[in-house]
Amino acid sequence: MNYIVRRVLSGLVVVLGVVTITFVVSRLVPSDPARLYAGARARPAQIDEVRANLNLDDPVAVQYVRYLGDLVQGDLGTSFATKRAITRDMADFLPATLELALLATLLAMIIGIPVGVWASARRGRARDSWVRLFAVSSVSIPSFWLALILQLFFASRLGWLPLAGRVDSSTEFTEYTRFFLVDSILSGNIGNVLDVVKHLALPVVVMTAYPLGLTIRLIRGSMLEVLGEQYVEAARVAGIPERTVLSKLALKNSLAPALTLLGLTFAYSVSSAFLVEAVFNWPGLGNYLTSAILRVDFPVIIAAALVITVIYVVVNLLLDLVQAKVDPRVEIQP
Amino acid sequence: MNQRFVTRFLTPVFLMLAMFATACGSSGSDSAADTGSAEESSAESAESAESSESATESTEPAGDGRFVYAAPSPIFDIDPNSSFSTEGIALHNVYDTLTRFNPPGSADLVSPNLATDWTSNDDLSEWTFTLRDDVTFHDGTKMTAESVRGSLQRTIDLGLGAAFIFGSIESMDVVDDTTITFNLGFPAPLDLVMSSAFGAYIMSADATTQETDWFNAGNDGGTGPYMITSHLPNESTTLARYDDYWGGWSDKSIDEVEIQIVEDSVLAEQLLRSGDADFSYNLSSDSIPSLEGEDGLAVVRGTSMTNLTGLLNHVTLSPEAREALILSFPYDDITAGLYGGEANRAQGVIPQAVWGSSTLDLPDTDLDAAAKILADAGETGLTVTYSFDAGDTQQQQIGEVWKASLATIDVDLQLEPLTFDARWEIQQGDPAEAFDVFALFWFPTYVTPYDYMFSMFRSEEFPFFNLGYHANADFDALIDEGDFLTATDRAAAEANFAAANQMLIDTNAAVFMLDVPDVNVINSAIDGYVSNPGYSNVVRFNELTENG
């Protein structure tokens, strides 16, 4: 428990640092947020009034302190572009990106770990080579290129899958969680589920590519290292089935680094999904943040930096706890 | 298979082959951004269209009374009193205005809408509007003169967006439920103002008490044919039919509309071809020929009230330099080449679709004359900075073509792409440090030449959109008088604006580049679409019917 408390406190310091830096940098960018809020053709008097109403003419330090005070109360501010509470915008857009990142990470684990183990057991053979070729390709292919190619073939040319969006305009269900796969299942309508799955297919495949390749390579490498240990050899000599040697003895000790990397990849996916979201017109955090950056909508920029930092901090903490659970060699100092 | 062979040779070869295969198989529209002849691109687009047709089914209507609009510009703020951008695509179907601007060629500038009739006194300082008595808001309440007063007052009080168009209003008197009188502090063509594309919407009493975030949460208080059912900023806005709409409905009307924001024109094109979208605009001009040949799609050309002007910095550029820049601009190459013949050369600052436009005495591209002017003025080897919107491919291409043209007469055009906010801030600073040429798109708030002339060229102490720092008292007097004459003597107003327009040409005020083309692509199973440039890119969904 002490460890968790210490990690949470250090995480807060990290978040505060990121927020501060982002806040300061956004104020240095040449732009006039009051004009953004007032509108493209607002007159100088209108802009001045908006600037006063939004307290933008206060010193930066005062604005910063006020912002931190609002943050403590859970208020991320108002977007100058959408003129809505950013918490509301986040509630709309973040789940869409999290859904992609979670599914991609899950698929990478489900497929990557067994394939990596399988390849390690066939080291040097043709099948191992093809797996390695696949893994390297997955890691190397740029996500935007893969997205465009898959969209071209499966959506545009073959018409098997939708071109864009999260769901068909005619599909309706209650958005309890805004994770559409979950919500469509809760709706009890198989048509809804199929529609959501079809829309998820291409973007999830694209986002899975990198972590999948990484997982395969990492698991294979770790397994090969562990399989060369004396205790593994001893187990084989003792007549323990190869399947048990691989899955129970070797894999357990190989899993930790892969899980760590998957966790960080998940967090990275959340912040880097904008390319995939742009290609598939996916209404997620990436598109929202890209738009905010182009418009210098700095409340959104700061809020997004905050959210992504929190995700990284939480994921890192969870990874450390999981690693301690999985790998007996890792011990948490209280 | 040898591991070294796989990792060091086969993998990169495989990746390179895959990339080359993709590049060879990419559609013609993907190459639209490349410089090259329009003919080559059209040929590629035609081949792409053929392969698209063979691979995909013919487009069919969305079916069941649904219509999908793939909008290339973002919709953020749907508060009708503060929105001042492309939100009109949705808002003009959810709200009504007192009057409505008529498409070019109509006898009258405006038609009755929520107002059935209007009168003014001789000096245009008092206007009385008579309202329809059969209009209800989406919340079921009845529209009255008080609704009109409250709606416009909210726009004035908020002071955002297009609130300035009501700057003439001193007070509003509700005479009875269907009559309202406006008392103006200075004369204004209020019938035209009330047809504005922005800020003149009429809303329910309840809506006038709401904050902006209520509207942006997807609520509305309109009288229009559709209600907002959901709104995700910059992603999608969905509308559903309002059964008690005062304009009535036909059997095959559109019941539901989804406005999807699709900023990528290639994706929008794909959505149209696949039948996942029924309407879009701002597509690549190279794709238009193939879209015209596509089964199930129709290309509808309208007239545009948006133009592109290169405002010339009157502080950093001498009159000779300005004249040379105007003569050096490759007008024909731009309109015929880059825009595939869809664009027209601008006739001064008034787009040809706007009343008051006229055919002017325009200079042709003449590089020799431009070179001579510079040489005589001792300004050879000039360096000129040209600012335009970063990320706008066509503006970039215009700059590149103009740069090449100027290079032949030893003028270095430095291209400065920046976000609009950033370059606007620079241009509003010290004129001596500002850009020499500032590219600016303009569309009217309400349709009058005065909007263009006042905004971009009327003298002002602090440059707002007069970003060339143009100052001419004679010009100011002409256009101010024209604005006054707009409601009382339209012919005289047009004469004033035409004279002012020619004055801008004669004094080399700016490079009037082009009137932006209005090319729309719609599902051919849909009838009833009419392009009204007074409401840029607005589709009146209730006027559409499915002919399938």
Interface residues (C-beta under 8 A of the other chain):
Chain A: P30 S31 D32 R35 L36 Y37 A38 G39 A40 R41 A42 R43 P44 A45 Q46 E49 V50 T78 S79 A81 T82 K83 R84 A85 R88 D89 D92 G124 A126 D128 S129 W130 R132 L133 V136 S137 S140 I141 W145 I149 Q151 L152 A155 S156 R157 L158 G159 P162 L163 A164 G165 S169 S170 A278 V279 N281 P283 N287 Y288 S291 L294 R295 V296
Chain B: M1 N2 Q3 V6 T7 L10 T11 F14 L15 M19 T22 G25 S26 S27 S52 A55 T56 E57 A62 D64 R66 V68 P74 F76 D77 D79 S82 S83 F84 S85 G159 L160 G161 A162 A163 F164 T212 D213 N216 A217 L232 P233 N234 E235 S236 T238 E256 E258 Q260 I261 V262 D264 L267 Q270 L271 R273 S274 D276 G391 T419 D421 A422 E425 I426 T445 S455 F462 F464 F465
